[in-house]
Amino acid sequence: MRIALGLQYDGSLFSGWQSQLKQKTIQDELENALAQFIGIEKLGLDPVRVITAG
C-alpha cells in the first residue's frame, strides 16, 4: 500500500521539520497525530537510510 500526504503549515511556531530534543517540530507533531489516528502509542519507526553511488 502506498500513501501520499501533502501538507502546508505555518512553521513560525516550530523549530524546524526534523525531530529535535526538547523542541516542538513538525515531524514530532505529525508522528503524534498519526499515532493517535491509527490508535497506537507511538510510531516506532527507524530512520530511512539512503545509500547512493555514482
One Martini backbone bead per residue (centre of mass of N, CA, C, O) as a GRO file, in nm:
protein
   54
    1MET     BB    1   0.098   0.036   0.022
    2ARG     BB    2   0.024   0.373  -0.078
    3ILE     BB    3   0.099   0.700   0.064
    4ALA     BB    4   0.001   1.036   0.025
    5LEU     BB    5   0.129   1.352   0.166
    6GLY     BB    6   0.000   1.675   0.192
    7LEU     BB    7   0.137   1.989   0.329
    8GLN     BB    8   0.063   2.275   0.531
    9TYR     BB    9   0.248   2.541   0.710
   10ASP     BB   10   0.322   2.733   0.997
   11GLY     BB   11   0.661   2.753   1.116
   12SER     BB   12   0.687   2.976   1.353
   13LEU     BB   13   0.625   2.751   1.604
   14PHE     BB   14   0.882   2.600   1.504
   15SER     BB   15   1.197   2.386   1.498
   16GLY     BB   16   1.131   2.260   1.242
   17TRP     BB   17   1.112   1.938   1.110
   18GLN     BB   18   1.311   1.786   1.267
   19SER     BB   19   1.380   1.609   1.523
   20GLN     BB   20   1.411   1.743   1.864
   21LEU     BB   21   1.523   1.814   2.156
   22LYS     BB   22   1.298   2.003   2.328
   23GLN     BB   23   1.128   2.046   2.054
   24LYS     BB   24   0.906   2.182   1.826
   25THR     BB   25   0.798   1.971   1.558
   26ILE     BB   26   0.665   1.850   1.278
   27GLN     BB   27   0.735   1.553   1.304
   28ASP     BB   28   0.622   1.508   1.591
   29GLU     BB   29   0.331   1.602   1.538
   30LEU     BB   30   0.270   1.403   1.308
   31GLU     BB   31   0.330   1.138   1.459
   32ASN     BB   32   0.124   1.182   1.686
   33ALA     BB   33  -0.128   1.204   1.505
   34LEU     BB   34  -0.099   0.927   1.367
   35ALA     BB   35  -0.101   0.753   1.622
   36GLN     BB   36  -0.383   0.844   1.712
   37PHE     BB   37  -0.539   0.763   1.454
   38ILE     BB   38  -0.444   0.456   1.457
   39GLY     BB   39  -0.401   0.355   1.773
   40ILE     BB   40  -0.115   0.419   1.894
   41GLU     BB   41   0.129   0.517   2.092
   42LYS     BB   42   0.399   0.500   1.898
   43LEU     BB   43   0.609   0.558   1.655
   44GLY     BB   44   0.864   0.298   1.565
   45LEU     BB   45   1.068   0.432   1.362
   46ASP     BB   46   1.306   0.404   1.139
   47PRO     BB   47   1.530   0.544   0.974
   48VAL     BB   48   1.612   0.651   0.667
   49ARG     BB   49   1.841   0.494   0.442
   50VAL     BB   50   2.060   0.639   0.197
   51ILE     BB   51   2.236   0.480  -0.075
   52THR     BB   52   2.477   0.608  -0.303
   53ALA     BB   53   2.599   0.611  -0.647
   54GLY     BB   54   2.776   0.825  -0.894
   0.00000   0.00000   0.00000
